[in-house]
């Protein structure tokens, strides 16, 4: 083990971002590097609690003797604050975390000193800290290369009158940053779906600040594969695809994934093992999506109407605001099984899974694609609408739902209709499996993502 090489990994404090950085950290650790993983105090407590119920043997299996240490620093928010308020969180991060990170790094002295900082692109202020301390650094983008390209392209969009200087759309509807990148909707950019115009401006200013620090590193990594995003990667060739970032599929089912905010229920596999191949509808909407109770009830009845087995992940906070999730009167759920949180990538790799009803977050998108599973797309906010466009129109491995009324409600009948359309048309599964083969070749020996990762690893060890 190269103990004199010590990487500090810093994710943005959201589940998908932590997942991406954790997978990269494990890969670095498996290649002989010591890694210190820095969560916010709030998320660190959640991550530790999520694996507390493991016995010693399970912990040993999960850790696999990797030199990976979990530590934390404050995010600047109080225990009562809403951490889904991106504007407040962004301001708190900038006010608090740079100094806390500097103190943490300076606490590692002598042989154990930090030799490289790998930061989420949404935490790129860390490049200024590492630059000040004379430590080399890199960033990784946990979202699509297209979203990264959009953020890099913002000065040009402002200059061209597509957006104003606050990042808010002047031109309504769709626009393209390149003929080779699918169209984007101005209202669906990551910062335009968040709260009021003041909040949107705050989040845009935060992102713009992150982009302005990127000149401090030559390493812009991204959890994507070249064939998925040729246009974005050609427009900004400095972005290096190293995806799909995947945990080892052979890792034991009996161990929980490190980095989860909720405890994974591993009993889901006993139920999946009893289902026929390609029969189960997997339904999961990530860590942020909140459901209106009426829509939640339509989804419940829609799953029942399909008369197919389903595995539905329902977080306790799925309604938001501390309201307890309730299932509709008359909903039996006998065909399906409901869990609070599961190891998603392992579930998607199970032979019983037929399709993935997803919010289309990039992590979930990459996991679905990497397992050859077709999608039913139900985006919630931000880049998820663009990801849906890629899934349905660019890669043609999924379908979207249409709302039935002005309120945007997706009816139980629409849910049944789209499930039937997707699963009765074998071309979706065929295209999904073909795409899986193409993108997984990237992380095989000689694949582009593997080569990029190897070059990065070599640089880290210099």
C-alpha positions in Angstrom: 0.0 0.0 0.0 1.3 3.5 -1.0 0.7 4.9 2.5 2.5 8.2 1.6 -0.2 8.9 -0.9 -3.2 10.2 0.9 -6.4 11.4 -0.9 -9.1 13.6 0.7 -12.5 13.1 -1.0 -15.1 15.8 -0.6 -18.7 15.3 -1.9 -21.5 17.9 -2.1 -23.8 17.0 0.8 -26.5 15.1 -1.1 -27.0 11.3 -1.5 -26.3 11.0 -5.2 -23.1 13.0 -4.8 -21.9 11.0 -1.8 -22.6 7.8 -3.8 -20.4 8.9 -6.7 -17.5 10.1 -4.6 -17.7 7.0 -2.4 -17.4 4.7 -5.4 -14.4 6.6 -6.7 -12.9 6.6 -3.2 -13.2 2.8 -3.0 -11.5 2.5 -6.5 -8.6 4.7 -5.3 -8.3 2.7 -2.1 -8.4 -0.6 -4.0 -5.4 0.7 -5.9 -3.3 1.2 -2.8 -4.2 4.8 -1.8 -5.2 5.9 1.7 -8.5 7.9 1.4 -10.1 10.2 3.9 -13.8 10.8 3.0 -15.2 14.0 4.3 -19.0 14.4 4.8 -20.8 17.2 6.5 -21.4 16.4 10.3 -25.1 16.0 9.6 -24.6 13.5 6.8 -21.8 11.7 8.6 -24.1 10.9 11.4 -26.7 9.5 9.0 -24.0 7.4 7.2 -22.7 5.9 10.4 -26.2 5.2 11.7 -27.1 3.4 8.4 -24.5 0.7 9.0 -24.7 0.5 12.9 -26.8 -2.6 12.9 -24.2 -4.7 11.1 -22.5 -7.3 13.2 -18.6 -7.4 13.3 -18.4 -10.1 10.6 -20.5 -8.0 8.2 -18.5 -4.9 8.9 -15.3 -6.7 8.2 -16.7 -8.0 4.9 -18.0 -4.6 3.9 -14.8 -2.8 4.7 -12.7 -5.4 2.9 -9.7 -3.9 4.7 -9.8 -0.8 2.5 -7.7 2.1 3.9 -10.8 4.4 3.9 -11.6 6.7 6.8 -14.8 8.6 7.4 -14.5 12.0 8.9 -16.7 15.2 8.9 -16.8 19.0 9.1 -19.8 21.3 9.9 -21.9 22.5 6.9 -22.8 25.8 8.7 -26.5 24.9 9.2 -28.3 24.3 12.5 -30.0 21.0 13.4 -33.4 22.6 12.7 -32.5 23.9 9.2 -33.9 22.5 6.0 -31.0 21.0 4.1 -33.1 20.6 0.9 -33.1 24.4 0.7 -30.3 24.6 -1.8 -29.9 28.4 -1.6 -29.5 28.4 2.2 -27.3 25.4 2.0 -25.0 27.0 -0.6 -24.6 30.1 1.5 -23.9 28.1 4.6 -21.3 26.0 2.9 -19.3 29.0 1.6 -19.5 30.7 5.0 -18.3 27.7 7.0 -16.7 24.8 5.1 -13.6 26.3 3.5 -12.0 27.2 6.8 -13.2 24.0 8.4 -11.6 22.0 5.5 -8.4 23.9 5.9 -8.2 23.1 9.6 -8.9 19.4 8.9 -6.2 19.2 6.3 -3.7 20.9 8.5 -4.5 18.4 11.2 -3.0 15.7 9.1 0.8 16.1 9.6 3.9 14.1 8.8 3.7 10.8 7.0 -0.1 10.9 7.0 -0.4 14.3 5.3 -3.0 14.9 2.6 -1.3 14.7 -0.8 -4.3 15.2 -3.1 -7.8 16.6 -2.8 -10.6 15.2 -5.0 -13.7 17.4 -4.8 -17.1 17.2 -6.2 -17.4 19.9 -8.9 -20.1 21.5 -6.7 -17.5 21.8 -4.0 -14.8 23.3 -6.2 -14.1 26.0 -3.7 -11.9 23.3 -2.1 -9.5 23.8 -5.0 -8.7 27.2 -3.5 -8.0 25.6 -0.1 -5.7 23.0 -1.6 -4.0 25.5 -3.8 -3.3 27.7 -0.7 -1.9 24.7 1.1 0.2 23.6 -1.9 -1.7 20.3 -2.4 -2.6 19.1 -5.9 -6.3 18.6 -6.6 -8.9 17.3 -9.0 -12.7 17.6 -9.4 -15.3 15.1 -10.4 -18.7 15.8 -11.8 -21.4 13.3 -10.4 -24.0 14.5 -13.0 -23.9 14.3 -16.8 -21.1 15.8 -18.9 -23.9 17.7 -20.6 -24.8 19.5 -17.4 -21.2 20.2 -16.7 -20.9 21.6 -20.2 -23.9 23.8 -19.7 -22.3 25.3 -16.6 -19.1 25.9 -18.4 -21.0 27.4 -21.3 -23.0 29.9 -19.2 -20.9 33.0 -20.1 -21.6 32.3 -23.8 -25.3 31.8 -23.1 -25.4 35.1 -21.2 -23.5 36.8 -24.0 -25.9 35.4 -26.6 -28.9 36.6 -24.6 -30.3 33.2 -23.8 -29.8 33.8 -20.0 -29.4 36.9 -18.0 -26.4 37.6 -15.7 -28.2 35.8 -12.8 -28.5 32.7 -14.9 -32.3 33.1 -15.3 -33.8 32.4 -18.8 -34.5 35.3 -21.1 -35.5 33.0 -24.0 -38.4 30.7 -23.0 -38.5 27.0 -24.1 -35.7 24.9 -25.5 -32.1 25.8 -26.5 -29.0 24.0 -27.5 -25.4 24.6 -26.5 -24.2 22.5 -29.4 -25.9 20.7 -32.3 -24.4 17.4 -30.9 -26.0 17.8 -27.5 -29.7 17.1 -26.9 -31.9 20.2 -26.4 -32.3 21.6 -22.9 -35.2 23.6 -21.5 -34.4 26.9 -20.0 -36.8 26.4 -17.1 -35.2 23.0 -16.2 -31.6 24.1 -15.6 -30.4 23.0 -12.2 -30.8 26.4 -10.6 -34.1 27.5 -12.2 -36.2 24.9 -10.5 -35.3 26.0 -7.0 -37.6 28.2 -5.0 -38.1 31.9 -5.9 -36.0 34.0 -8.2 -33.8 35.1 -5.3 -33.0 31.5 -4.4 -32.4 30.7 -8.0 -29.9 33.6 -8.3 -28.1 32.4 -5.1 -27.7 28.9 -6.4 -26.6 30.1 -9.8 -24.0 32.4 -8.2 -22.7 29.5 -6.2 -22.4 27.3 -9.3 -20.7 30.2 -11.3 -18.2 30.6 -8.4 -17.4 26.9 -8.6 -16.8 27.0 -12.4 -14.5 30.0 -11.9 -12.2 28.0 -9.7 -11.7 25.1 -12.1 -8.6 26.6 -13.7 -6.8 25.5 -10.5 -6.8 21.9 -11.7 -6.2 20.0 -15.0 -8.3 17.1 -13.9 -12.0 17.3 -14.7 -13.4 13.8 -14.2 -17.0 12.8 -14.9 -19.1 9.8 -14.1 -20.1 9.1 -17.7 -19.1 7.1 -20.7 -17.9 8.5 -24.1 -20.6 6.8 -26.2 -23.4 8.2 -24.0 -22.3 11.9 -24.3 -20.1 12.3 -27.4 -21.4 15.8 -28.0 -20.6 17.3 -24.5 -17.3 15.5 -24.3 -16.3 16.7 -27.7 -17.4 20.3 -26.9 -15.3 20.3 -23.7 -12.6 17.6 -24.3 -11.0 18.5 -20.9 -13.9 16.6 -19.2 -12.6 13.0 -18.8 -15.2 10.2 -18.7 -14.3 7.6 -16.0 -17.8 6.0 -15.8 -19.8 4.1 -15.2 -18.5 4.3 -11.6 -19.8 1.1 -10.2 -19.3 -0.9 -7.0 -18.0 -4.4 -7.6 -21.1 -6.4 -8.5 -19.5 -9.4 -6.7 -19.5 -7.5 -3.4 -21.5 -9.5 -0.9 -25.3 -9.1 -0.8 -25.1 -9.6 3.0 -23.2 -6.3 3.5 -24.6 -2.7 3.3 -23.2 -0.1 1.0 -21.1 2.5 2.7 -22.2 6.1 2.3 -26.0 5.6 2.4 -28.2 8.1 4.4 -30.7 5.4 5.3 -30.3 1.8 6.4 -30.6 -0.6 3.4 -33.1 -3.4 3.8 -31.3 -6.4 2.5 -34.4 -8.7 2.9 -35.5 -7.4 -0.5 -33.3 -10.0 -2.1 -35.1 -12.9 -0.5 -38.3 -11.6 -2.1 -36.7 -10.9 -5.5 -35.2 -14.4 -5.6 -38.8 -15.7 -5.5 -39.9 -13.7 -8.6 -39.7 -14.9 -12.2 -36.9 -13.4 -14.5 -37.7 -9.9 -15.9 -41.0 -9.7 -14.0 -40.6 -7.0 -11.3 -41.3 -3.3 -11.7 -38.6 -1.5 -9.6 -39.9 1.9 -8.4 -37.5 4.4 -6.7 -37.3 8.2 -6.8 -34.0 8.9 -5.1 -33.3 10.9 -2.0 -34.9 14.3 -2.8 -38.2 13.7 -4.6 -41.3 14.7 -2.6 -44.8 13.4 -3.5 -48.1 15.2 -3.3 -50.3 12.7 -1.3 -52.9 12.6 -4.2 -50.2 11.7 -6.7 -48.7 9.1 -4.3 -52.1 7.4 -4.1 -52.5 7.3 -7.9 -49.0 5.7 -8.1 -50.0 3.1 -5.5 -53.2 2.2 -7.5 -51.4 2.3 -10.8 -48.9 -0.3 -9.6 -51.7 -2.5 -8.4 -53.5 -2.1 -11.7 -50.5 -3.5 -13.6 -51.1 -6.9 -12.0 -47.3 -7.3 -12.0 -44.9 -7.8 -9.0 -43.3 -4.5 -7.9 -40.6 -3.5 -5.5 -41.3 0.1 -4.4 -38.9 2.2 -2.3 -40.8 4.7 -0.1 -38.7 6.9 2.1 -40.4 7.9 5.4 -40.1 11.6 4.3 -41.6 11.0 0.8 -44.3 13.6 1.5 -41.9 16.1 3.0 -42.7 18.5 5.9 -42.7 15.6 8.4 -46.1 14.3 7.2 -46.4 10.6 7.6 -46.8 8.6 4.4 -50.2 6.9 4.2 -51.4 4.4 1.6 -54.8 4.8 0.0 -57.9 2.9 1.3 -58.3 -0.2 -0.8 -54.7 -0.5 -1.7 -53.6 -4.0 -0.9 -50.1 -4.1 -2.4 -50.3 -7.9 -2.4 -48.4 -8.2 -5.7 -45.6 -6.0 -4.5 -43.2 -5.3 -1.7 -42.5 -1.9 -0.2 -39.1 -1.0 1.4 -37.8 2.2 2.9 -34.3 2.0 1.3 -32.4 -0.7 -0.7 -29.0 -1.2 -2.3 -30.2 0.1 -5.7 -27.4 -1.0 -8.0 -27.5 -4.6 -6.6 -31.3 -4.6 -7.0 -31.1 -3.4 -10.6 -28.6 -6.2 -11.3 -31.0 -8.8 -10.1 -32.4 -11.0 -12.9 -36.0 -10.5 -11.7 -36.0 -6.8 -12.5 -38.1 -5.9 -15.6 -38.0 -2.1 -15.6 -37.1 0.9 -13.5 -39.6 3.6 -12.7 -37.2 6.4 -11.9 -36.8 10.2 -11.2 -33.9 10.0 -13.7 -31.2 11.4 -11.3 -27.8 10.8 -13.0 -26.6 8.2 -10.5 -29.8 6.2 -11.0 -29.6 6.7 -14.8 -26.1 5.3 -14.9 -27.0 2.4 -12.7 -30.0 1.5 -14.8 -28.0 1.8 -18.0 -25.2 -0.3 -16.6 -27.6 -3.1 -15.7 -29.4 -3.1 -19.1 -32.7 -2.1 -17.5 -35.3 -0.1 -19.5 -36.8 3.0 -17.9 -40.1 4.6 -17.1 -39.2 8.3 -16.5 -40.7 10.5 -13.9 -38.4 13.4 -13.4 -38.8 15.7 -10.3 -36.6 18.7 -10.8 -33.3 20.1 -12.3 -31.2 18.0 -14.7 -33.6 15.1 -14.3 -35.7 16.4 -17.2 -32.7 16.5 -19.5 -31.7 13.0 -18.4 -35.3 11.9 -19.3 -34.9 13.4 -22.7 -31.7 11.4 -23.3 -33.2 8.2 -22.0 -36.4 8.5 -24.2 -35.3 10.4 -27.3 -31.5 10.0 -27.6 -30.8 6.4 -26.3 -34.4 5.2 -26.8 -34.3 2.9 -23.7 -37.4 4.3 -22.0 -40.8 6.0 -22.0 -42.1 9.1 -20.1 -45.4 9.5 -18.4 -48.0 12.0 -19.6 -50.0 14.0 -17.1 -53.8 13.9 -17.4 -54.8 17.4 -16.2 -53.6 20.9 -15.6 -52.3 20.0 -12.2 -49.8 17.6 -13.8 -51.3 14.5 -12.1 -50.2 11.2 -13.6 -53.1 8.9 -13.4 -53.2 5.2 -12.4 -54.4 4.3 -15.9 -51.4 6.2 -17.5 -49.0 4.3 -15.2 -50.5 0.9 -16.2 -50.6 1.9 -19.9 -46.9 2.9 -20.0 -45.8 -0.2 -18.0 -47.6 -2.4 -20.5 -46.2 -0.5 -23.5 -42.6 -0.8 -22.2 -42.7 -4.4 -21.2 -44.7 -5.7 -24.2 -42.2 -4.1 -26.7 -39.1 -6.2 -26.5 -37.0 -3.7 -28.5 -36.7 -1.5 -25.3 -35.0 -4.4 -23.4 -32.9 -5.2 -26.5 -31.6 -1.6 -26.9 -31.0 -1.5 -23.1 -28.8 -4.6 -23.2 -26.9 -3.4 -26.2 -26.2 0.0 -24.5 -25.2 -1.8 -21.3 -22.6 -3.8 -23.3 -21.2 -0.6 -25.0 -20.9 1.4 -21.8 -19.5 -1.4 -19.6 -16.8 -2.0 -22.2 -15.5 1.5 -21.1 -14.5 0.1 -17.7 -13.1 -3.1 -19.0 -9.3 -3.5 -19.7 -8.4 -1.1 -22.6 -11.7 0.8 -22.4 -11.7 4.6 -22.5 -12.9 5.2 -19.0 -10.5 2.6 -17.6 -7.6 4.3 -19.5 -8.6 7.7 -18.2 -8.8 6.4 -14.6 -5.4 4.8 -14.9 -3.9 8.1 -16.1 -5.5 9.9 -13.2 -4.3 7.2 -10.7 -0.7 7.5 -12.1 -0.8 11.3 -11.6 -2.2 11.0 -8.0 0.7 8.6 -7.2 3.4 11.0 -8.6 
